[in-house]
Amino acid sequence: MNAVQLIVLAAIWGASFLFLRMGAPDFGVVPLIALRVGIAAILLLPVMRTAAARAEFKNNVGPLFVVGITNSALPFCLLTYAALYVSAGVDSILNATTPLWTAVIGFLWFGAPLKRMQVVGLLTGFAGVVVLAWDAVGAGGEDALIAVASAVLGALSYGFAANYSRRKLGGVRPFVSAFGSQALAAVVLAPVALVLWPHTPIHTINWVAVVLLGVLCTAIAYLLYFALIRNAGAQYAASVTFLIPVFGVVWGAVFLHETITPQEGLGCLVILLGTALASGKLSGLPRVLGLGKQN
């Protein structure tokens, strides 16, 4: 049952990159994401029905604001901008570098130790990003390169948020964190979205895309993710990172007729290998290779 939940969650989050590609040209970056987090916040509002939940939100509003910016508003916008110039598959692959940045920021900013194989994983993952960036420049020029950088910055923002929430929101119930981060992200983005709201008509299919982003890829996905953490543990739930690019590529190919080049495939494999090493998913590899104990 946990495996089914994991695959469903990966399929949903993989689809978010498809919906970003569909909605971004019509809505623009900030209006699209303001709608996404606003819809999610409304759907998650029932978690605040108790006095205890409201008190928890009030007592942690500062950290929740930081997480709302760094785990939702900023990375969502950066990945949406990237979706204007690179495929849904490439966007989702670059998003998979999040555990790499989580390890780097944890080490540089929060003093978390790095083992030898984690360092190897970081270098491997960054090599995969270089492969993808090289291919993107060849296909789309400077705009694509900026898009790759934008997606990587989005993943870096997720990495900061993961470290920050672990330290500042560890005692806050997950559903309160989910609502608080989405609601505060919506508050920040709404005024900018009103100023940048498009003057041209928006196609119906793109309204469907933004609703699915908010309902399916944010509110429902959060519920699934937290249920998976509760039932199978945080480490198991985090392995969804490795499946999201698969679905991002598949949905892009099926619905947007995107193709994946050999360089993109290579970059994806290298990034996922590096991510697996950096996040400890291949912690037994040194023994297999006869490298002995990690430092």
C-alpha positions in Angstrom: 0.0 0.0 0.0 2.8 2.4 0.8 4.4 1.7 -2.6 1.2 2.5 -4.3 0.9 5.8 -2.4 4.5 6.6 -3.3 3.9 6.1 -7.0 0.7 8.0 -7.0 2.4 10.9 -5.2 5.3 10.9 -7.7 2.8 10.8 -10.6 0.9 13.8 -9.1 4.1 15.9 -8.5 5.5 14.9 -11.9 2.3 16.2 -13.4 2.8 19.6 -11.8 5.6 20.3 -14.3 3.1 19.5 -17.2 0.6 22.0 -15.7 3.3 24.7 -15.2 4.2 24.3 -18.9 0.5 24.7 -19.9 -0.4 27.6 -17.6 2.7 29.8 -17.5 2.4 31.3 -21.0 -1.2 32.5 -20.5 -1.2 33.5 -16.8 2.4 34.6 -16.3 4.7 33.3 -13.5 3.4 35.1 -10.4 -0.4 35.0 -11.2 -0.2 31.3 -11.8 1.6 30.5 -8.6 -0.5 32.9 -6.5 -3.6 31.0 -7.7 -1.8 27.7 -7.0 -1.0 28.4 -3.4 -4.2 30.3 -2.8 -6.3 27.4 -3.9 -4.3 25.0 -1.8 -4.6 27.2 1.3 -8.4 27.4 0.9 -8.6 23.6 0.6 -6.3 23.1 3.6 -8.2 25.6 5.8 -10.2 22.9 7.6 -7.1 21.9 9.5 -7.3 25.2 11.4 -10.8 24.4 12.8 -9.5 23.7 16.3 -8.2 26.3 18.8 -5.0 24.3 19.2 -4.2 24.4 15.5 -4.9 28.2 15.4 -2.7 28.8 18.4 0.1 26.6 16.9 -0.1 28.7 13.7 0.0 32.0 15.6 2.9 31.0 17.8 5.0 29.9 14.7 3.9 32.5 12.2 7.5 33.8 11.7 9.1 30.5 10.7 6.0 29.6 8.7 6.4 32.8 6.8 10.0 31.9 6.0 9.0 28.4 4.9 6.1 29.8 2.8 8.5 31.9 0.9 11.4 29.4 0.5 9.4 26.2 0.1 6.5 27.5 -2.0 6.4 31.1 -3.3 10.0 31.4 -4.5 10.8 27.9 -5.8 7.3 27.6 -7.4 7.9 30.9 -9.3 11.5 29.9 -10.3 10.4 26.5 -11.6 7.5 28.1 -13.5 9.8 30.6 -15.1 12.0 27.7 -16.2 9.0 26.0 -17.6 8.6 28.8 -20.2 11.9 27.8 -21.8 12.7 24.1 -21.0 10.6 21.0 -21.2 8.5 19.6 -18.3 10.9 16.7 -18.2 14.0 18.9 -17.9 12.3 21.0 -15.3 11.4 18.0 -13.2 14.9 16.5 -13.5 16.5 19.8 -12.2 14.0 19.8 -9.4 15.4 16.4 -8.4 18.6 18.1 -7.3 16.9 19.3 -4.2 18.5 16.7 -1.9 21.9 17.8 -3.2 21.3 21.4 -2.1 19.8 20.2 1.1 23.1 18.5 1.9 25.2 21.5 0.9 23.2 24.0 2.8 23.0 21.7 5.8 26.8 21.5 5.8 27.6 25.2 5.0 24.9 26.9 7.0 23.7 24.5 9.7 26.9 22.6 10.4 25.5 19.2 9.4 28.4 16.7 8.7 29.0 15.3 5.2 30.3 11.8 4.6 32.7 10.9 1.9 30.1 9.3 -0.3 27.8 12.3 0.1 30.6 14.5 -1.3 31.0 12.1 -4.2 27.2 12.3 -4.7 27.2 16.1 -4.7 30.0 16.2 -7.3 28.2 13.6 -9.4 24.9 15.4 -9.2 26.4 18.7 -10.2 28.1 17.1 -13.2 24.6 16.0 -14.3 23.4 19.5 -14.1 26.3 20.6 -16.3 25.3 18.0 -18.8 21.7 19.2 -18.8 22.7 22.9 -19.0 25.1 22.2 -21.9 22.3 20.4 -23.8 19.8 23.2 -23.0 22.1 25.9 -24.3 22.6 24.0 -27.5 18.8 23.6 -28.0 17.5 27.0 -26.7 20.4 29.4 -26.2 20.7 31.9 -23.5 17.0 31.8 -22.5 17.3 28.1 -21.8 20.5 28.5 -19.8 18.8 31.2 -17.6 15.8 28.7 -17.2 18.2 26.0 -16.1 19.8 28.4 -13.5 16.3 29.4 -12.4 15.2 25.8 -11.8 18.4 25.0 -9.9 17.9 28.1 -7.7 14.4 26.8 -7.1 15.8 23.5 -5.9 18.3 25.3 -3.8 15.5 27.2 -2.1 13.8 23.9 -1.3 17.1 22.7 0.2 17.2 25.7 2.5 13.6 25.3 3.5 14.1 21.6 4.3 16.9 22.5 6.7 15.2 25.5 8.2 11.8 23.7 8.8 13.6 20.7 10.4 15.1 23.1 13.0 12.3 25.7 13.4 9.1 23.7 12.8 10.0 20.3 14.0 7.4 20.4 16.8 4.6 21.8 14.6 2.1 19.4 13.2 2.6 18.8 9.5 -0.9 19.9 8.5 -0.5 23.3 10.3 2.8 23.8 8.5 1.2 22.9 5.1 -1.6 25.4 5.6 0.5 28.1 7.1 3.2 27.9 4.3 0.6 28.0 1.5 -1.5 30.7 3.1 1.4 33.0 3.8 2.9 32.4 0.3 -0.5 33.4 -1.1 -0.6 36.6 1.0 2.9 37.6 -0.3 2.1 36.8 -4.0 -1.4 38.1 -4.3 -0.6 41.9 -4.6 2.1 41.2 -7.2 -0.3 38.8 -9.1 -3.0 41.6 -9.3 -0.5 44.0 -10.8 0.8 41.4 -13.3 -2.6 39.9 -14.1 -2.7 39.2 -17.9 -4.9 41.5 -20.0 -5.5 38.8 -22.7 -8.1 36.1 -22.4 -6.9 32.8 -20.7 -7.8 29.6 -22.4 -10.2 27.3 -20.5 -7.6 24.4 -20.6 -5.2 26.6 -18.7 -7.8 27.4 -16.1 -8.1 23.6 -15.6 -4.3 23.4 -15.4 -4.1 25.9 -12.5 -7.0 24.4 -10.6 -5.3 21.0 -10.9 -2.1 22.6 -9.7 -3.7 23.9 -6.6 -6.1 21.0 -5.8 -4.2 17.9 -7.0 -0.5 18.9 -7.0 -0.5 21.0 -3.9 -3.4 20.3 -1.4 -4.0 16.6 -2.1 -0.3 16.0 -2.7 0.5 17.4 0.8 -2.1 15.1 2.4 -0.6 12.1 0.6 2.9 13.1 1.5 2.2 13.6 5.2 0.2 10.3 5.3 3.2 8.5 3.7 5.5 10.0 6.3 3.2 8.9 9.1 2.8 5.3 7.7 6.2 4.6 6.3 8.6 7.2 7.7 10.3 10.4 6.4 13.1 8.6 4.6 10.7 6.4 2.6 8.6 9.4 1.7 11.7 11.3 0.5 12.4 8.6 -2.1 9.6 10.1 -4.1 12.4 12.5 -5.4 13.7 9.7 -7.6 10.3 8.9 -9.3 9.1 12.5 -10.0 11.4 13.0 -13.0 10.2 9.8 -14.6 6.6 11.0 -14.5 7.7 14.5 -15.5 9.3 13.2 -18.6 6.4 10.8 -19.3 3.6 13.3 -18.9 5.5 15.8 -21.1 6.0 13.3 -23.8 2.4 12.0 -23.7 0.5 15.3 -23.5 2.9 17.9 -24.9 4.8 15.6 -27.3 8.1 16.5 -25.8 11.1 14.5 -26.7 14.1 13.7 -24.4 17.5 13.8 -26.0 20.3 11.4 -25.2 22.1 14.2 -23.3 18.9 14.8 -21.2 18.7 11.1 -20.4 22.3 11.0 -19.4 22.0 14.1 -17.3 18.9 12.6 -15.5 20.7 9.4 -14.7 23.8 11.2 -13.4 21.7 13.6 -11.3 19.6 10.8 -9.8 22.8 8.8 -9.0 24.3 11.8 -7.3 21.1 12.5 -5.4 21.0 8.8 -4.2 24.6 9.0 -3.0 24.1 12.5 -1.3 20.9 11.5 0.5 22.3 8.2 1.7 20.1 5.9 -0.4 23.2 4.0 -1.5 24.9 4.0 1.9 26.0 0.4 1.4 27.9 1.2 -1.8 31.3 1.8 -0.1 31.3 -1.7 1.4 30.3 -3.2 -2.0 33.2 -1.4 -3.6 35.6 -2.3 -0.8 36.1 1.3 0.3 35.6 0.5 4.0 34.0 2.8 6.5 32.9 6.3 5.4 34.5 9.2 7.1 
